[in-house]
Amino acid sequence: MESHALLPLISLIACKELNHQQIDAITEDIKQHFITSFGIATEALDSPFYQDDAYWRGPIWGPSSVIMYEALKDAGEIELAQKIADSFCKTVKTYGFAENFDAKTGVGLRDKSFSWTASAFLYFASELHL
């Protein structure tokens, strides 16, 4: 079995070097397998390796959310980028500034007050004019 992780999809940050088919394939994969009500998971929800609290095998993280937000914006996927930012902000408002969040429930995991989560929240709030 192979992992279906978000990490390879971060190649979208090089969208100016990718063709439309590659961009469409990456964004479709993100939409179908990684987007939750709480943000963007780090492992596809239907992956055999997905775990609710397995560090980079499922939870939502501030840094990866910001990277994917910027990559999607640059690729012209503004609505999807904003959905990720909005979901992340709502999750943080509900569950606090945890290190990461359960992708299926939104519950904060690990350290309950983490600066990169706060930084991602502030950045998204500014971008979304909250």
C-alpha positions in Angstrom: 0.0 0.0 0.0 1.1 3.5 -0.7 0.4 6.6 1.2 -1.9 9.2 -0.3 -0.4 12.2 1.5 -0.7 15.9 0.9 3.0 16.5 0.7 3.4 15.5 -3.1 0.5 17.9 -3.9 2.5 20.8 -2.5 4.2 20.7 -5.9 1.3 23.0 -6.9 3.4 25.8 -5.5 5.3 25.5 -8.8 2.0 26.0 -10.8 3.7 28.5 -13.2 5.8 25.5 -14.4 2.9 23.1 -14.6 0.4 22.6 -17.4 -3.4 22.9 -17.0 -3.9 19.2 -16.8 -1.4 18.8 -14.0 -3.0 21.7 -12.1 -6.5 20.3 -12.6 -5.4 16.8 -11.5 -3.8 18.2 -8.3 -6.8 20.4 -7.4 -9.3 17.6 -8.1 -7.3 15.3 -5.9 -7.4 17.9 -3.1 -11.1 18.5 -3.5 -12.0 14.8 -3.5 -9.6 13.5 -0.8 -8.3 16.2 1.5 -10.9 18.9 2.1 -12.9 18.5 5.3 -15.3 20.9 7.2 -12.3 21.8 9.4 -9.6 22.4 6.7 -7.2 20.5 4.6 -6.0 17.1 5.9 -2.4 15.9 5.6 -3.4 12.4 4.5 -6.3 11.6 2.3 -9.3 10.7 4.4 -9.8 7.4 2.5 -6.1 6.4 2.7 -5.3 3.2 4.5 -2.6 5.2 6.4 -5.0 7.9 7.6 -5.1 8.3 11.4 -6.9 10.9 13.4 -3.9 11.7 15.5 -0.9 10.5 13.6 1.0 13.8 13.3 1.4 14.1 9.5 -0.8 11.2 8.6 -4.1 13.0 8.8 -4.4 16.1 11.0 -4.8 19.6 9.8 -1.8 21.9 10.3 -1.4 25.7 10.1 1.8 25.6 7.9 0.5 23.1 5.3 -2.8 25.0 5.2 -1.0 28.3 4.4 1.2 26.6 1.8 -1.8 25.1 0.0 -3.8 28.3 0.3 -1.0 30.2 -1.4 -0.5 27.5 -4.1 -4.2 27.3 -4.9 -4.5 31.1 -5.1 -1.5 31.2 -7.5 -3.1 28.4 -9.6 -6.3 30.4 -9.9 -8.3 28.2 -7.5 -9.4 31.2 -5.4 -12.6 29.7 -4.1 -11.0 26.5 -2.9 -8.1 28.5 -1.3 -10.6 30.7 0.6 -12.6 27.6 1.7 -9.4 26.2 3.3 -8.7 29.5 5.0 -12.3 30.0 6.2 -12.5 26.4 7.5 -9.2 26.7 9.3 -10.3 30.0 11.0 -13.6 28.5 12.1 -11.8 25.5 13.5 -9.4 27.7 15.5 -12.2 29.8 16.8 -14.0 26.7 18.0 -11.0 24.6 19.3 -8.3 27.1 20.0 -4.7 27.4 18.8 -3.7 23.8 19.0 -0.6 22.4 17.3 -2.9 20.6 14.8 -6.5 19.4 14.5 -8.3 16.2 13.9 -9.4 16.4 10.3 -12.7 14.6 11.0 -13.8 16.3 14.2 -11.8 19.5 14.3 -10.7 18.8 17.9 -7.4 20.4 18.8 -4.5 17.9 19.2 -1.1 18.0 20.9 0.1 21.3 22.3 -3.0 23.5 22.9 -1.3 26.8 22.3 0.9 26.8 19.3 2.4 30.0 17.6 2.3 28.7 14.0 -1.4 28.0 14.4 -1.9 31.6 15.7 0.2 32.9 12.9 -1.8 31.0 10.2 -5.0 32.2 11.8 -4.0 35.8 11.8 -2.7 35.6 8.2 -6.0 34.0 7.0 -8.1 36.4 9.0 -6.3 39.3 7.3 -6.7 37.6 3.9 -10.4 37.0 4.4 -10.9 40.4 6.0 -12.4 38.9 9.2 
